[in-house]
């Protein structure tokens, strides 16, 4: 009887209205995207309070933004697609793109060592911590092969615990760099292996500030053509003037509402931008469609795979990602795709074969199925036209 009940449950689950069909006509596409948001919330078993999503897929005739659910776990306010949110590590895609813009402008070379560009104070901190900043390159910071310890999540929960215990503390880049020296040993030699870390990206943020002689937010806006792209709702929180009057979508670390933490906890290059899904999708679609870089080979440089030491076995590294310069490469339905995720629930994806860009933000508890089904929908629509 128990097996029969399980069988009946599975049949009901598979046949329920929330199992959205992705083989639809072009006229049904937008309604189907709405249903996919509903499905993702329903299938989360109340773990996902709300989702906003933007899809840009010209070949499938889609340019759509929508939202379902609520902007917090309290479910007091319905989520609007225009509400901004902290994009966390998705900021790294912007920082990497800005560094490569400086590279193509001749302001730096990504194979230059860090010692040429960061402050004497920070060079000293690195040296005192056992690192050789003359042997760590900008490229190695871009693709996480720099060997630096991650101040945010590496070695221990020290940083998270400090943020929890003193959520209003105003952090500096220098304090974060010092913490990276204290919480654990280096992650190998420069160029040896992949080891994700925010530490390299806050140094990249410093380089942008130095080269632009201004704030990181200003540098990103100018180098990446925010205004020309129509990205009016993206800014570096607490550094730039806010670009939206709407309340932020809440951010969660486990069950803690991290929106109460000072923005400086994740601000100087590893994270820090506030945005909307519409702006995020616009950015990555512009990046892959010639609206950000002046030279096409700069995008090729961004997507170049790093080299590692022969002794490094990626199959044995459970944390390995095929990380390029600010994006990592994945495969979906046999196609290459490039993506970045953020700790607070943001997801950014571009699939070159379909020329589609997708930005998703989950109020809490990110799910992978929504992005995959959305890509399948687009693939099916394009296949129908062939």
Buried (B, 14 or more C-beta within 10 A) or exposed (E): EEEEEEEEEEEEEEEEEEEBEBEBEEEBBBEBBBBBBBBBBBBBEEEBBBBBBBBBBEEBEBBBBBBBBBBBBEBEBEBBBBBBBBBBBBBBBBBBBBBBBBBBEEBBEBEBBBBBBBEEEBBEBBBEBEBBBBBBBBBBBBBBBBBBBBBBBBBEEBBBEBBBEEBEEEBEBBBBBBBBBEBBEBBBBBBBBBBBBBBBBBBBBBBBBBBBEEBBBBBBBBBBBBEEBEBEBBBBBBBBEEBBEEEBBBBBBEEBBBBEBBBBBBBBBBBBBBBBBBBBBBBBBBBBBEBBBEBEEBBEBBBEEBEBEEEBEEEEEEEBBBBBBBBBBBEBEEEBBBBBBBBBBBBBBBBBBBBBBBBBBBBBBBBEEBBBBBBBBBBBBBEEEE
